[in-house]
Amino acid sequence: MALPEEFLQELKSRSDIADVVSSYLNLRHSGRTLSGLCPFHSEKSPSFHVYPENGSFYCFGCGAGGDVITFVRRIENLDYMEAIRFLAQRAGISVPENEADQGLSRAKGRILEINREAARFYHYQLMQQEGTSGREYLLERGLTLQTIRRFGLGYALNSRFALVNQLSKKGYTPEELLQANVASRASTGRVVDRFFARVMFPIIDLRGNVIAFGGRSLGDGKPKYLNTSDTLVFHKSSGLFAMNFAKNHSKDGLILAEGYMDVIALHQAGFPNTIATLGTALTVEQSRLLARYTGEVFLCYDSDEAGQKASSRAIPLLRDAGLTVRVLNLSAGKDPDEFIRSHGEQGPARFRQLMESSGNDVEYRLQKLRGRFNLQTSDGKVAYLIGAAELLATLDSRMEQEIYAGRLAEEIGVERSSILMQVEKNTKKRKKEKDRKEFRAFQQQTAGIRDTVNPEKSRHLRAANAEEALIVYLFQHPDAVQALSELIPPEKFITSFNRRVYTVILGKIKDGKACGLTDLAADFSVEEISAIAKMLADYHQVNVTAQDAKEYRNVILQENGKLDPQDASSAEPQDIRDYLRKLREQKK
């Protein structure tokens, strides 16, 4: 929906980008800008910059950029209007509403309502006679009624129409139930319950909304665990189960478990800082979410082979997010829930001891590596040391490398200097490969290759760069809008994306409206705003003058007269002759 200009300006004035970003990241002053580690990709040195002067941010590492609205959209996974409401609530102002169809926001609101009603229905059924089997299962697993109520656990009846009928009575349409993924369409075409004969686990986001469900079968139904598919309000790759509780207890670290029951059992045992992924392996997005709340993660996966593989996949993601990782060594074949219950009243104390004695991820990975080789043989020792040196080369801390190299030297009976020499060799090899990849990426970025926002840039690089400079000139000198629009009208721009940006900015300024990035956020996608933010970042310390603008205009006009190489093969002979004539005239 269109928002009043007055509201947007007040929101912008009360939502200082430095203040908002600082609530998520540690920023340091660097001249007139602020910098920090980017929250949108893994990095060791800061490439994320905030520019308070024009209210923008840009990361030179991953290309994420934009204004304060774009930042909130990205980091909170919100759409435009949700980000507006988020910032308005933060600033203590009301968002003006009108009767216009809000489309996506309205659909999301209906899904959240359906999920809330479904959670209430499932919980009610669990406490009735019909839910006895589900209730007995949870009680047999050691959960108290207090814990069951706290997590809002429920039961889906062994019926294909119980929830559908209940929600239909409340006015929700079959299409809305399908969109919320609490129902599915049978082969007959009829809408039926998606979950049945299952214990239900509501998944709640950080704002207290029920966004999805996980259901455990009590019979032979497959799969054993069934989860809500991605919807307008739920993305399984970015959320974490029980994070709504754990975020308030994350000061001393977070415990990352595998399953819902593990999490609930640990919460009940006095570990409210436990969370789990949502039926998938740990993702980069989830790792970054953890890093927003803590600096240390205790990896508490099952001790079976699948759990160990999951741990091996999770460790590098957590380390790349800047987290210290410690791995809990559970008894063979046990998961956290079984471990707690197997020790009776001593379960919580024994688990606490397990946490206190847990080794870090390097020790865990070295132990796993050691188990693959026979250290009684020379070949086994050599293979182990080669693998260990490769592992140590992934560590950023030279001190860590030296400490573990010393332990390895003592364990195997070799000189520490020999191990460190191999580590250094591997480190240089890794750095060389990383530099090569970054250089290739820089070349492609500079040349506009793989630019999905402006795919024409690579074919018209000179013109596109001149167009970007003129766009920056407009941002820097809005009072020159009339002279610039006469100097070069939008139709002379060669690349369609830059033409659209230029046109929108011209229009806003001519209409007397403010034109910063925030004022463009409703007209462009997150990716497009990032591309505009990059233009501003590239010219942050450059004042584009009126004379520069004329020169950039000449570049665009010159490039306008050139024949596109991709069109040359299909051009008519007369077109080619005209093109060559123009080139000769330009040289005179």
N, C-alpha and C positions, 0 to 999 in steps of 0.2 A: 504494500500500500504506500501511496505518496505521503511523505511526512512534511509538516509545515516547516518552512525555512527557519522560523524563529526557534522551533523546538530543536532542530539539528544544531543550530549555532550554540544554544544553551548546553546541549549535551556535550558538544565538542569542548566548550569552555570548562565544563566540570569534569571532563574525562581526560586529564593530562596523560599523554601516552607514556611519559617516563614513570608516572606514579602507577599506572595500571600494569605496565610490564614489570616494574620492580616488585609488584606483589607476587609475581611468579618466578622471577629470576634475580640473581645477584648481578647488579650492573655496576660498572666502574666508569668514572668520568675519563674521557679521552679527548681533551680539547673541548670543542663545543658539542661533542656527541657522547653517547654512553655505549659501552660495549659489554658483552657477556657471552656465555656459551649458549648456542642456539638450542631452543627447546624442541625444534622440529627435525633435527637430525643429530647424529652422534658426532661429537668433535672434542678434541683435547685442548685446542687453542681457540680463543674467541674470534668468531667471524660475524657475529650478530651485532648490528649497530642500531641505535635509536637516535633519531634526529629531532630533538624537541622543537627546533625552529620551524619545521614544516609539518610536525606531527606525524612523521613516518618512521618505519623501521625497515631494515633490509639485512638479509643474511647473504654474504658473499660466498658462503659454502654450499648452501642448498637452493638459493634463489627465492626463499620465502620472503615476502615483504608486503607492505601495505600501511594502513592507518590503524588507529586504535580499535576500530570495529573489526577490521580484518584479523587483527591479532586475537581478539576474543573469539571470533568465529573459528579460527584455526585451533586455538589451544583448548577451547571448551567444546569443540565439535558442534557448533550451532549454525543455524541459518541466519540470514541477515536480520530479520525481525527479532529472532530470539536473542541475538547479540545486542540489538538496540535495547530490548527490554532488560537484559542483563546489566548493561551499563547505566540505564536509567534508574534501575533499582539501587545500584551502587552509588549513584549521584544523588539519590533522594528526590527524583522528579518523576512525574507521571507521563506515560506514553499516550499521546492523543489517539483515540480510536475513532473509526468511522464505520459505516455500514458496508463499505466495499468488501468484496470477497477476498479473504486473506489466504485462500487456497491451502498452501502447504502448512502454514501454521495451524489452521483450523483442523486439518486432517491429523496432524500430530497431537493436537489437543484431544481429539476423539479417541485416538489410540491409547493415550494415557488414561483416559476415563475408563475405557474398556478393560485395560490391564488392572486398574484399581478395583473395579467391580469383580473381575475374575478372581483376583487374589482374595477378596472378602468371601466370595462364594466357595472357593477351594478350602479356605480355613474353616468356614462354617461347617462344610461337609465332613471335614476331618474330625470335628468334635461331636458329630451325630452318630447314630447307630450304624448308618451306612458306611461311615469312615473308620469302622473298628479295625479293619486289617491295616490301614495306613497308620493309624494311631499306635497300634501294637508294634508295628515295625519300628517306629521312631523310639518308642519307650524301650523296646528290646535293645536298641542301639545305645541306650544309656542316656537319652535326652530327657530332660525334665519338662513338665508342662510350661514352666516359665520360659525356658529356652525356645520351645515350640512357638509360643506366642510372640516372643521377641523377634524371631526371624519370620513370623507370619507364615509358617509352614502350613501346607494344606493337602488335600486329597482330591484327585479327579476320579469321579465315580466310574464304575465299569459300564459306562453308557456312552453312546455316540451323540446324544442330544441334550444331556443335562445342562451344560453351560450355554449352548446355543439357544435353548429354550429360555433359560433364565435371562440372558442378555437381550434376546428379542423382545421379551416383555418390557424391558426398560427402554425400548425404542431404538436399539442399535440395529442397523441393517446388515444383511448377510455380507455385503461388499465390505463394510467396515470391519466385520469380524475376520474376514479373510485378510484384509490389509493389516490387522493387528496380529495375524498369525496365531490366534487362539482357536481358529477353525480352519478346516480344509474342505475341498470339494470332492465328494465321493464320485465313483464312476457313474453313478446314476444322475449326477448333476446336483444332488442335494448337498447343502452345507452341513458338515458334521463337526463334532468336537475334535480338535487336534490331539488333545491329551485325554487319556482315559485309563483307569486302573493304575494310576501312578501317584506316588507321593510327590507333592509339588513344592518347588523351591522358588519363591519370588526373587527376582533380581532387581535391586533398587539402585538408582543412580545417586550421585553425590548431592542432588537437590531433593532427595526423598521420593522421587517418582518411581513407581513400579514400571519398568521398561521391558521386561521379558520374564520368561519362566524356564526352569529346568525341571524335568520330570523323570523320576526313577521308577522303572517297572517293578511291580511286586510279583509278577508271574513270569511266564516264559516269553513275554512280549519283547520284541526286538525293535530298536536297539535298547540296551539296558538303560541308557540315559538319552533322553530326547530333549533338545533345547529349541527355543524359539529361533527361527531363522531371522536374518537381518530384516529390519523394518525401518520405517521413517524415524523411529525413536531409538532404535537399538542396533549397535554394531558390535558384534561379539569380539572383534579384534582389538577394540579400544577400551572395553570396560573390564572391571574386576569385581568378583563376587565379594560382598561384605565390606567393600571399600568405604561405604557410607558410615560404617561403624569404626573401621580400623584407622581412618584418617585422623581421628581424634586421639589415637594412642600410638602414633607413629614416631614419637620422639626418640625412642630407644631401638628403632628398627622395625621392619615389617617381616612377618613370616609368610612365605609364599608356599602354599600347599597345592595339591592337585585337585581334590574333589570337594563338593559342597559339604558332605558329611564330615570330612576332615576339618574344615574351617569351623563348622558349628561346634564340633566336639572340643576343639581347642579354645574357642571363645568361652564355652561353658566351663572349661578347666582353668580359666583365668588368663587366657592369652587373647585379648580382644584386638590385638594388632595382626591377626591372621586374615589372609585373603587368598583367592584362587582365581585362575583364569576361567573363562566361560566355555568349557568344552573344546578348547583349542590349545595348541601349543602357545607358549609365551610369544608375544609379538613386540616389535620395536615400539609401537604406540603405548602398549601396556608398561614397558620398561621405563619410558619417559614419564608416564603418569606416576609410577612408583617414585621416581627421582624427584618429583615435585613435593613429595611428602616426607621423604626420609633419605638418609645417606647410606643406610645399611640394610641388606636383605638377607634373611635366613632362608635358604632353600631347603624345603622340607617335603621332597617328593617321596613316593613309595620306594622301598628298597629293592624292588624287583627290577628285571632288566629294562622294562619299559620306563620305569621311573628314573633309572640311571641315565638312559638315553635322553630323556626329557631334561634332566639336569645338565647334561653336556651341551644341549642346544641352548638352554637358558643362560648359562654362565656368560658367554661372550656378549649377549644382548644386554645383560645387566651391567657388565663392566663398561661397555661402550656408552651406557647412559650415565656413567660416572658413579656407580654404586659400588660399595664394598660388599663382597659376596661371601657368605659363610655357609657351609654345607653341613646339614645335620645327618649323622650316620645312624639311622634307625636299625633295629634288630632285623636280621635276615627275614625277608618275606612279610614284614609288617608295614602298615601305613600309619600315619599319626594317630588316627582314631583307635586302631587296634593297640598301638603302643600305650596310649593313655589308659585304656580299659584293662589291659593285661596286667598293669601294676596296681590296680585297685585304688585305694586311698592315696597311695604314694605316686600315682600317675603324674599329677601336675609337678610334684617336686622332682621326679626323675626326668621329666621333659625339660624342666628348667636347668637341671644339671647337664643335660644333653646340649642345650643351647650354649651354656657357659664353656663347655669343653669342645665345642665344634671348631673344626679347622676352616681356614679360608679356602677359596676356590682353587688357588694354586696348589695347595697341599692335596686337595681332593683329586685334581687332574693328574698330579704326579703319582698319586697312589693308584689311580686307574691305569696309567701308563705302565707303571711298574709291574702290575699284574699280568701284562701281556707278554712279558719276557722272562726267560730263565736266567736270573742273575748269577747262577753258578757257572755259567759259560762265558767265555770272552765275547762271543758274538752277541749274546744276550745283553751284556753290559754295554757294548758299543751301541747297539740298537736303542737301548734305553736312554743313553746319554745323548744320542742324536735327536731323539724325540723330545727329550727334556730341554735341550738347547733351543729347539724350535718353539717350545712352549714359553720359555723364559724370554724369548725375543719379542713376544707379544706384549710384555709388560712395559709400561711407560716409565716406571721408576727404576733408575739405575741401582738404587739401594736394594730394592727387592731382588733384582737380578743377582747382585753380589751375595746377598744372604742365602738365596736358594742354591746358587752355584757352590757356596761353601758347604752346605748340607750334602749336596750331591757328591762333592769331592770326598767328603768324609765317609759317605755311605759306600761309594764304589772303590775308593782308594786311588784317586787320580789327583793331579794338580788342579787347584781351583782356576788358575790362570788359563789352563787348557780349555776348560768349560767356558769361561768368559770369552775366550778368543772365538769359540764357535758361536756363542750367543751374539757377539758383536758382528760376526760375519752374517748371521741370519738377520740381525737388526738392520744392517746396511742394505741387504737384499730386499727386505720388506719396505724400507723407506724409499729405495730406488723405484720399486714397482708402484708405490703409492704416489710418488712424485710424477711418474710417467702417466698414471691415470688422471691425476689432477691437471696436468698440463694438457692432456688430450681434451679433458672436459672444458678447460679454459679456452682452448683453441676453438672448440665447437661453439661455446657460448659467445665468444667474440665474433665469430663468423655467422652467428645466427643459425647454425646447424642444430637440428632437433628442437628448434623453438616452436613449441606447439601453440603458443599464443599468437605469434606473428610468423607463420611458416614461410611467408614471402621474403622475410629478411635476408635469408642466405642467398637468394637470387638477386636481391637489390640492396646489398649491404651498404654501399656508399649513400644511397638515397635514404635508407631506413635510419642510418646514424644521423643524417642531417634532419630528418623528420623528428627524431627523438630530441635533438637539441632545440628545435623550435618549440616543441611541447614544453620543455623545461623553461624556455624563455617566457612562455605565456604564464607559467606558474610564478616565475620570478618578477615579471613585469605585466600584471593584469591590466594596467592603465594603457598599455600599448596595443590593446586588442584590436581597435579599429584600424590602426596603421598596419598591423600584421595581417589582418584578414584581407586588406586591399593588396598588400605586398604579395601574398600567396594564399589564394582561396583553398578550401579543403579538397576540392576536386583535383588539384594538382599533386596531392600526395599520392605516392605510388603504392605503398602497402596499405591494405584495407584496414588493418587493426589501428595503425597510427592515424589513419584518416578519421576513423571513428572517434578516437580519443581527442584528436584536435577539434573535431566538429562539436563534440559535447562540451569541451572547455570553452570554446568560442561562444557557444550558445548561452551557457550559464553566465559568463562574464557580461555579455551584451544585455542579458536580462537583469543585470544588477545583482546577481547572486554571488555569494562567496564561492570560491573554487579551490579548495584543498582536496587532499585525498579522501577525507571523510565525506566530502560533498559528492564524490564520484562513486562511493561504495555501493550505492543502490543501483547504479547503471552498469556495473561491471562485475564479473565473477571474481572469486578470491584469487585465482591464477592471473587474471588480467590486471587486478590491482597490484599484484606482486610485480608484474612487468612494468607498470607505471612507476612503482616505488623504486625499481632498479634504475630507471632513467634519472630520478631525483638523486639517488645515491651516487651514481656515476658523476654527476655534476655538482655534488654537494659543496665543493670548495671552488667552484668555477662560476663566475658571473657572466652569463651570456649577454653580450651587449647588442645594441641595435645594429651595429656594423656586422657583428657575427651573424645576426639573423638574416641580413641581406645576403651574406656569403652562403649560408645554408640554403637559402631560397634559390640561389643560382645553381647550387649543386643539384637540388631536386629538379629544377627545370631542365638542366643538362641531362640528367638521368632519364627524365620523362621522354626525351627524344630518342633514346637508345632502343634498339630492337632487342627484345628479350631472347636470350640464347635458346630457350626452350621453344620459342615460336619461329626461330630462323628456318628450321627444316621444313616447315609447312607454309612459309611466307611466299607470296606471289613475287615474281621477278620485279614488278614495278615498285612493290613495297621495299625491297632491298635497295633498288636504285635511289628511291627517295631517302632512305635511311643514310646511304653513303653520301648523298648530296648535303644532308644536314650536318654530317660530320665534317665535310670540307668547309662548309660555311662557318662552323664553330671555330675552326683552326685559323681563319683569316683575321 
